[in-house]
């Protein structure tokens, strides 16, 4: 899978709140499908489908432990998504700096207006 397709798969996998919750659970340690499914109001087969999406995106891996296939987080594969998002950090930093400047100007104008009342 090329880098762009991998990034697409990661963001597609992360777009679903159930899959994000599954990743959060797996950040605590590996778990079986039944353990992962327990807090959700969806069926075990539905959780299995979410796990397949996460696995195809390279965000989890599935082991074999007798009859279980525990899932575990592969957080390093989120690195491409984090790197891509980091490209926008400078934009957001500049935007927040501009907002701070506008708010400071508004406070100064408010203070001047209050002093003339």
LORO-678307 format. One line per field, with one value per residue (C-alpha): residue number from 1; residue in three letters; chain; x, y, z. Coordinates in nm, 4 decimals. Example, Ala and Ser with C-alpha at 12.3 -4.5 7.8 and 13.67 -1.06 7.14 Angstrom:
2
num	c(1 | 2)
residu	c(ALA | SER)
chaine	c(A | A)
u	c(1.2300 | 1.3670)
v	c(-0.4500 | -0.1060)
w	c(0.7800 | 0.7140)
***
This chain:
117
num	c(1 | 2 | 3 | 4 | 5 | 6 | 7 | 8 | 9 | 10 | 11 | 12 | 13 | 14 | 15 | 16 | 17 | 18 | 19 | 20 | 21 | 22 | 23 | 24 | 25 | 26 | 27 | 28 | 29 | 30 | 31 | 32 | 33 | 34 | 35 | 36 | 37 | 38 | 39 | 40 | 41 | 42 | 43 | 44 | 45 | 46 | 47 | 48 | 49 | 50 | 51 | 52 | 53 | 54 | 55 | 56 | 57 | 58 | 59 | 60 | 61 | 62 | 63 | 64 | 65 | 66 | 67 | 68 | 69 | 70 | 71 | 72 | 73 | 74 | 75 | 76 | 77 | 78 | 79 | 80 | 81 | 82 | 83 | 84 | 85 | 86 | 87 | 88 | 89 | 90 | 91 | 92 | 93 | 94 | 95 | 96 | 97 | 98 | 99 | 100 | 101 | 102 | 103 | 104 | 105 | 106 | 107 | 108 | 109 | 110 | 111 | 112 | 113 | 114 | 115 | 116 | 117)
residu	c(UNK | UNK | UNK | UNK | UNK | UNK | UNK | UNK | UNK | UNK | UNK | UNK | UNK | UNK | UNK | UNK | UNK | UNK | UNK | UNK | UNK | UNK | UNK | UNK | UNK | UNK | UNK | UNK | UNK | UNK | UNK | UNK | UNK | UNK | UNK | UNK | UNK | UNK | UNK | UNK | UNK | UNK | UNK | UNK | UNK | UNK | UNK | UNK | UNK | UNK | UNK | UNK | UNK | UNK | UNK | UNK | UNK | UNK | UNK | UNK | UNK | UNK | UNK | UNK | UNK | UNK | UNK | UNK | UNK | UNK | UNK | UNK | UNK | UNK | UNK | UNK | UNK | UNK | UNK | UNK | UNK | UNK | UNK | UNK | UNK | UNK | UNK | UNK | UNK | UNK | UNK | UNK | UNK | UNK | UNK | UNK | UNK | UNK | UNK | UNK | UNK | UNK | UNK | UNK | UNK | UNK | UNK | UNK | UNK | UNK | UNK | UNK | UNK | UNK | UNK | UNK | UNK)
chaine	c(A | A | A | A | A | A | A | A | A | A | A | A | A | A | A | A | A | A | A | A | A | A | A | A | A | A | A | A | A | A | A | A | A | A | A | A | A | A | A | A | A | A | A | A | A | A | A | A | A | A | A | A | A | A | A | A | A | A | A | A | A | A | A | A | A | A | A | A | A | A | A | A | A | A | A | A | A | A | A | A | A | A | A | A | A | A | A | A | A | A | A | A | A | A | A | A | A | A | A | A | A | A | A | A | A | A | A | A | A | A | A | A | A | A | A | A | A)
u	c(0.0000 | 0.1485 | 0.1796 | -0.1218 | -0.3466 | -0.2254 | -0.3023 | -0.6492 | -0.7096 | -0.5950 | -0.8195 | -1.1133 | -1.0653 | -1.0381 | -1.3514 | -1.5786 | -1.6358 | -1.6702 | -1.3317 | -1.1752 | -1.3230 | -1.1825 | -0.8377 | -0.8658 | -0.9522 | -0.6589 | -0.4257 | -0.4804 | -0.3628 | -0.4601 | -0.8141 | -1.0326 | -1.3285 | -1.5668 | -1.3736 | -1.3767 | -1.7470 | -1.8586 | -1.9102 | -2.0772 | -2.4420 | -2.3504 | -2.3080 | -1.9814 | -1.9856 | -2.0162 | -1.7143 | -1.5280 | -1.6007 | -1.4633 | -1.1526 | -1.1014 | -1.1123 | -0.8591 | -0.6400 | -0.6476 | -0.5475 | -0.2523 | -0.3738 | -0.4102 | -0.2776 | -0.4451 | -0.2617 | -0.3446 | -0.3750 | -0.5385 | -0.9035 | -0.8720 | -0.7437 | -0.6530 | -0.6188 | -0.3425 | -0.2753 | -0.0122 | 0.0103 | 0.3246 | 0.1101 | -0.0691 | 0.2591 | 0.1864 | -0.1469 | 0.0137 | 0.2915 | 0.0364 | -0.1670 | 0.1484 | 0.1939 | -0.1040 | 0.0291 | 0.1965 | -0.1324 | -0.3248 | -0.0545 | -0.0645 | -0.4451 | -0.4523 | -0.1895 | -0.4077 | -0.7116 | -0.5154 | -0.4210 | -0.7835 | -0.9041 | -0.6357 | -0.7392 | -1.1044 | -1.0182 | -0.8193 | -1.1075 | -1.3504 | -1.1281 | -1.1083 | -1.4863 | -1.5406 | -1.3040 | -1.5073 | -1.8435)
v	c(0.0000 | 0.3368 | 0.6178 | 0.8108 | 0.5039 | 0.4110 | 0.7615 | 0.7394 | 0.4050 | 0.5415 | 0.8477 | 0.6373 | 0.4014 | 0.6912 | 0.8577 | 0.6177 | 0.6864 | 0.3164 | 0.2425 | 0.5328 | 0.3923 | 0.0492 | 0.2019 | 0.3792 | 0.0481 | -0.1238 | 0.1521 | -0.0060 | -0.3466 | -0.6307 | -0.7681 | -1.0347 | -0.9504 | -1.0289 | -0.8050 | -0.5249 | -0.5733 | -0.5674 | -0.1896 | -0.1417 | -0.1822 | -0.3562 | -0.7216 | -0.9131 | -0.9570 | -0.5786 | -0.5308 | -0.7903 | -0.5862 | -0.2728 | -0.4688 | -0.5778 | -0.2132 | -0.1194 | -0.4138 | -0.3261 | 0.0297 | -0.1109 | 0.0330 | -0.3017 | -0.6510 | -0.9742 | -1.2518 | -1.6173 | -1.7425 | -2.0873 | -2.0119 | -1.6368 | -1.3825 | -1.0923 | -0.7529 | -0.5125 | -0.1539 | -0.0708 | 0.2991 | 0.3477 | 0.3264 | 0.6432 | 0.8287 | 0.9182 | 1.0717 | 1.2610 | 1.3855 | 1.5020 | 1.6847 | 1.8413 | 2.0272 | 2.2399 | 2.3185 | 2.6389 | 2.7493 | 2.6958 | 2.8598 | 3.1703 | 3.1709 | 3.1577 | 3.4336 | 3.6504 | 3.5762 | 3.6727 | 4.0036 | 4.0770 | 3.9959 | 4.2205 | 4.5061 | 4.4551 | 4.4646 | 4.7861 | 4.9452 | 4.8312 | 4.9769 | 5.3112 | 5.3188 | 5.2349 | 5.5149 | 5.7745 | 5.6868)
w	c(0.0000 | -0.0943 | 0.1592 | 0.0304 | 0.0284 | 0.3776 | 0.5032 | 0.3450 | 0.5168 | 0.8546 | 0.8341 | 0.7104 | 1.0045 | 1.2500 | 1.1111 | 1.2992 | 1.6710 | 1.7539 | 1.5963 | 1.7873 | 2.1090 | 2.0222 | 1.9702 | 2.3054 | 2.4695 | 2.3000 | 2.4221 | 2.7659 | 2.6404 | 2.4110 | 2.4273 | 2.2714 | 2.0491 | 2.3357 | 2.5738 | 2.3180 | 2.2406 | 2.6069 | 2.6486 | 2.3090 | 2.2215 | 1.8973 | 1.8127 | 1.8321 | 1.4502 | 1.4114 | 1.6402 | 1.4318 | 1.1189 | 1.2892 | 1.3879 | 1.0260 | 0.9130 | 1.1810 | 1.0855 | 0.7133 | 0.8056 | 1.0000 | 1.3302 | 1.5075 | 1.4720 | 1.5680 | 1.7460 | 1.7868 | 2.1426 | 2.1304 | 2.0479 | 2.0960 | 1.8480 | 2.0759 | 1.9118 | 2.0035 | 1.9067 | 1.6446 | 1.7264 | 1.5186 | 1.2058 | 1.3158 | 1.2714 | 0.9077 | 1.0090 | 1.2982 | 1.0682 | 0.8109 | 1.0753 | 1.2178 | 0.8892 | 0.9957 | 1.3424 | 1.2192 | 1.0619 | 1.3846 | 1.5917 | 1.3697 | 1.3761 | 1.7566 | 1.7753 | 1.5491 | 1.7647 | 2.0773 | 1.9107 | 1.8166 | 2.1693 | 2.3216 | 2.0900 | 2.1838 | 2.5550 | 2.5070 | 2.3166 | 2.5873 | 2.8582 | 2.6735 | 2.6286 | 2.9980 | 3.0998 | 2.9062 | 3.0620)
***
